[in-house]
Amino acid sequence: MEKEKLNKAIEAARLYYLLDYNQYEIAKELGISRPTVSRLLQIAKNEGIVQIKIMDPTDGIENLSKKLEQKFNLKKALVVSIPQYEDTIIKNYLGEKTAAYLQDIVKDGDIIGVTWGTTLYHVASSLKQKFVKDVKVVQLKGGISHSETNTYYSEILYLFGKAFNTAPIHLPLPAIVDHVVVKQAMEADRHIKRVLDLGREANIAVFTVGPIRSESLLFQLGYFTEEDMQMIYSKAAGDICSRFFDQNGNILNESLNDRTLGIELDNLKQKEHSILVAGGAQKIDGIYGALKGGYANVLITDQFTARFLLDKDEKLDSNL
């Protein structure tokens, strides 16, 4: 093929596929007819200048789910196909998937423990009413803070209670206090003890993992001292219920953990359904640490995060 025609085919393809020109605009730009543009684009395909590859986002979802279940010893992994790796989109899709999963599994007499935050708010907002009897919904960790930042804990509890026909049970406490003796005094109150005990008895727990970054909701609530912050930033992979752990799932700092109110992470291992809902680049380390610690037996995530988790595990295994 003559060089001039090939160059025109390349230019037409560049304008059409990279710069989103339509064929009429290309014809005007190159000073040729629209049928000629159509022929040049066909030449670009035939000569391999343009190679079109269709990526089906649902392809391999089942395979990813099975690999996650095997690799991290999970009862269930649900991988959601998302169109874009962006936090708000991820939370929307994960919220819908988790709500549908809860619709399937919640039955009469269940006790559902929930945490707070934007991910859980998306779950709660997607719930549909299910007519079940004697279900209880209980808050697993405190949500009151010194800050005006919204933790969504009351909205989440209300929406869960509405979906499952019950009056939710609040834990009217901060997540973390300054001194162990303050925590001990709070836990000694019989009303507080009843809520904490119910959280331990819950057979379903729904929670996310918090990323280690200053914009994260937990870091905006005024709970931490400067010393706490330095320790968290240097060693933590993430947190569940405001309890911090490293990339192997080990509790990071017993002193901080002893000042934290709410469910203990080891208790999550005993749940019939311990459901971790999380995705996104900022949460990969935290999800990985949570899975290595065995705190979840159900993972609901997106296809990109799923692949990153499997790659991370493969790389760490090869370094051993």
C-alpha positions in Angstrom: 0.0 0.0 0.0 1.3 3.4 -0.9 2.7 5.4 2.0 0.5 8.4 1.6 -2.8 6.4 1.8 -1.4 4.5 4.9 -0.5 7.8 6.6 -4.0 9.1 5.9 -5.5 5.9 7.4 -3.4 6.4 10.5 -4.4 10.0 10.8 -8.1 9.2 10.3 -7.9 6.4 12.9 -6.2 8.7 15.4 -8.9 11.4 15.0 -11.7 8.8 15.2 -10.6 6.5 18.0 -8.4 8.7 20.2 -9.9 12.2 19.7 -13.6 11.2 19.3 -14.0 13.0 16.0 -17.0 11.8 13.9 -16.6 10.9 10.2 -18.0 14.2 9.0 -15.4 16.2 11.1 -12.6 14.0 9.9 -13.6 14.5 6.3 -13.5 18.3 6.9 -10.2 18.1 8.8 -8.4 16.0 6.1 -10.1 17.6 3.1 -11.6 14.4 1.8 -15.1 12.9 1.4 -17.0 11.1 4.2 -17.0 7.8 2.2 -13.3 8.1 1.9 -13.0 8.4 5.7 -15.0 5.2 6.1 -12.7 3.4 3.7 -9.6 4.7 5.5 -10.9 3.5 8.9 -11.6 0.1 7.3 -8.0 0.0 6.0 -6.7 0.9 9.5 -8.5 -2.2 10.8 -7.4 -4.5 8.0 -3.8 -3.4 8.3 -3.7 -3.9 12.1 -3.2 -0.2 12.8 -6.4 -0.3 14.9 -7.0 -3.4 17.1 -10.3 -3.4 18.9 -10.5 -5.4 22.1 -13.8 -5.7 24.0 -13.3 -6.1 27.8 -16.3 -7.8 29.3 -16.3 -6.7 33.0 -18.3 -9.8 34.0 -15.8 -12.2 32.5 -14.0 -14.1 35.2 -16.1 -12.9 38.1 -17.0 -16.4 39.1 -13.4 -17.5 38.8 -12.3 -14.6 41.0 -14.9 -15.5 43.7 -13.7 -19.1 43.8 -10.0 -18.1 44.0 -10.8 -15.7 46.9 -12.7 -18.4 48.8 -9.9 -20.9 48.4 -7.0 -18.5 49.1 -8.5 -16.8 52.2 -10.6 -19.8 53.5 -14.0 -18.0 53.0 -17.5 -19.4 53.2 -18.5 -17.0 50.4 -16.9 -14.4 48.2 -19.1 -12.1 46.1 -17.3 -10.1 43.5 -19.2 -7.2 41.9 -18.5 -6.0 38.4 -18.1 -2.2 38.5 -17.6 0.1 35.5 -15.0 2.4 37.1 -12.6 2.1 40.0 -13.8 5.1 41.9 -14.9 5.2 45.6 -18.5 6.4 45.2 -19.2 4.0 42.4 -17.7 1.1 44.3 -19.7 1.9 47.4 -22.9 2.1 45.4 -22.4 -1.3 43.8 -21.2 -3.0 47.0 -24.1 -1.5 48.9 -26.6 -3.0 46.4 -24.9 -6.4 46.4 -24.7 -6.6 50.2 -28.3 -5.6 50.6 -29.4 -8.3 48.2 -27.2 -10.9 50.0 -28.8 -9.9 53.4 -32.2 -10.2 51.8 -31.4 -13.8 51.0 -29.8 -14.9 54.3 -31.7 -13.0 57.1 -34.3 -15.2 58.8 -36.6 -15.2 61.8 -34.8 -14.8 65.1 -31.5 -13.5 63.7 -29.4 -10.9 65.5 -27.7 -8.5 63.0 -24.7 -6.5 64.2 -23.8 -3.4 62.2 -21.1 -0.8 62.2 -21.1 2.7 60.8 -19.5 4.8 58.0 -20.2 5.6 54.3 -19.9 2.0 53.0 -22.5 0.8 55.6 -24.7 3.7 54.8 -24.8 2.6 51.1 -25.7 -0.9 52.3 -28.5 0.4 54.5 -29.8 2.7 51.8 -30.2 -0.2 49.4 -32.0 -2.6 51.8 -35.6 -3.7 50.9 -38.1 -4.7 53.5 -38.2 -8.4 54.4 -41.1 -9.6 56.5 -39.2 -11.6 59.2 -40.1 -12.0 62.9 -38.0 -11.5 66.1 -35.0 -10.1 64.3 -32.7 -7.8 66.3 -30.4 -5.1 64.9 -27.6 -3.9 67.2 -24.8 -1.4 66.9 -21.4 -3.1 67.2 -19.3 -0.1 68.0 -19.7 3.4 69.5 -20.3 6.3 67.1 -20.5 9.4 69.3 -17.5 11.8 68.9 -16.1 15.2 69.7 -16.4 16.2 66.1 -19.4 17.3 64.0 -18.5 14.8 61.3 -21.5 12.5 60.5 -20.8 8.8 61.1 -24.3 7.8 59.8 -24.7 5.5 62.7 -28.3 6.5 63.5 -29.4 6.5 59.9 -27.8 3.1 59.3 -29.5 1.6 62.4 -32.9 3.1 61.4 -32.7 1.7 57.9 -31.6 -1.7 59.0 -34.4 -1.8 61.6 -37.0 -0.6 59.0 -35.9 -3.3 56.6 -36.1 -6.1 59.1 -39.2 -5.0 61.0 -37.5 -4.2 64.3 -36.5 -1.3 66.6 -32.7 -1.1 66.4 -30.6 -1.1 69.5 -28.1 1.8 69.8 -24.7 1.8 71.6 -24.7 5.5 72.8 -20.9 5.7 73.3 -17.8 7.0 71.6 -15.7 4.4 69.7 -12.6 5.2 71.7 -12.0 6.8 75.1 -8.9 8.5 76.6 -8.5 6.1 79.5 -9.1 2.4 80.2 -10.9 3.2 83.5 -13.4 5.3 81.6 -14.1 2.3 79.3 -14.4 0.0 82.3 -16.9 2.3 84.0 -19.0 2.5 80.8 -19.0 -1.3 80.3 -20.1 -1.8 83.9 -23.4 0.0 83.3 -26.1 -2.7 82.9 -27.8 -1.1 79.9 -24.5 -0.8 78.1 -23.5 -4.3 79.0 -26.8 -5.6 77.6 -26.1 -3.9 74.2 -22.5 -5.2 74.1 -23.6 -8.7 75.0 -26.2 -8.6 72.2 -23.4 -7.6 69.8 -21.4 -10.6 70.9 -24.4 -12.9 70.4 -25.2 -11.6 66.9 -25.0 -14.4 64.3 -24.7 -11.9 61.5 -22.1 -9.1 61.5 -21.9 -6.5 58.7 -18.8 -4.3 58.7 -16.2 -2.6 56.5 -12.5 -1.9 56.9 -11.2 1.6 57.5 -8.2 2.8 55.4 -5.2 4.5 57.0 -5.5 8.1 55.7 -6.3 11.4 57.3 -9.5 11.9 55.2 -11.0 8.6 56.5 -14.0 9.1 58.7 -12.5 7.6 61.9 -9.6 10.0 61.7 -11.9 13.1 61.6 -13.7 12.3 64.9 -11.0 13.6 67.4 -10.4 10.2 69.1 -6.6 10.0 68.7 -3.7 11.6 70.4 -0.6 12.6 68.4 1.2 9.5 69.7 -1.7 7.3 68.6 -1.6 8.8 65.1 2.2 8.2 64.7 1.8 4.5 65.7 -1.2 4.0 63.4 0.4 5.6 60.4 3.6 3.7 60.8 2.3 0.2 61.4 -1.5 -0.2 60.7 -3.0 -1.8 57.6 -6.5 -0.9 58.5 -9.2 -1.0 61.2 -12.4 -2.9 61.8 -14.8 -1.5 64.4 -12.0 1.0 65.3 -9.6 -1.8 66.2 -6.4 -1.5 64.3 -4.3 -4.4 62.9 -1.3 -5.0 60.7 -1.1 -6.7 57.3 -1.2 -10.1 59.0 -4.3 -9.3 61.0 -2.5 -8.9 64.3 -3.9 -6.3 66.7 -1.6 -3.4 66.5 -1.5 -1.8 69.9 -3.0 -3.3 73.0 -3.1 0.0 74.8 -5.2 1.6 72.1 -7.3 -1.6 71.7 -8.0 -1.5 75.5 -9.5 2.0 75.1 -11.8 0.9 72.3 -15.5 0.2 72.9 -17.5 -2.3 71.0 -17.0 -5.8 69.7 -13.6 -7.6 69.9 -12.3 -8.7 66.5 -11.9 -12.3 67.7 -15.6 -12.4 68.3 -16.2 -11.8 64.6 -14.5 -15.2 63.9 -17.3 -16.9 65.7 -20.2 -15.5 63.6 -22.3 -17.6 61.3 -22.0 -14.8 58.8 -19.1 -12.4 59.3 -19.5 -10.1 56.3 -16.8 -7.7 55.2 -17.9 -5.2 52.6 -15.1 -3.2 51.1 -13.4 -2.2 47.9 -11.1 0.4 46.4 -7.4 1.1 46.2 -7.2 2.7 49.7 -8.6 -0.4 51.4 -6.6 -3.2 49.8 -4.1 -3.4 52.7 -6.9 -3.3 55.3 -9.0 -6.0 53.5 -5.9 -8.2 53.1 -5.0 -7.9 56.8 -8.6 -8.6 57.8 -8.7 -11.7 55.7 -5.3 -12.9 57.0 -6.6 -12.4 60.5 -9.7 -14.5 59.7 -12.1 -11.8 60.8 -14.5 -12.4 57.9 -16.0 -15.5 56.4 -17.8 -13.6 53.7 -16.2 -11.0 51.5 -18.1 -8.6 49.2 -15.8 -6.6 46.9 -15.3 -5.4 43.3 -13.4 -7.2 40.5 -10.4 -4.8 40.6 -9.9 -5.1 44.4 -10.3 -8.9 44.1 -7.4 -9.1 41.6 -5.2 -6.8 43.7 -5.8 -9.0 46.7 -4.9 -12.2 44.9 -1.8 -10.5 43.3 -0.7 -9.2 46.7 -1.0 -12.6 48.3 1.0 -14.2 45.4 3.8 -11.6 45.8 4.0 -12.0 49.5 4.1 -15.8 49.2 6.9 -15.6 46.7 8.9 -13.4 49.0 8.8 -16.0 51.8 
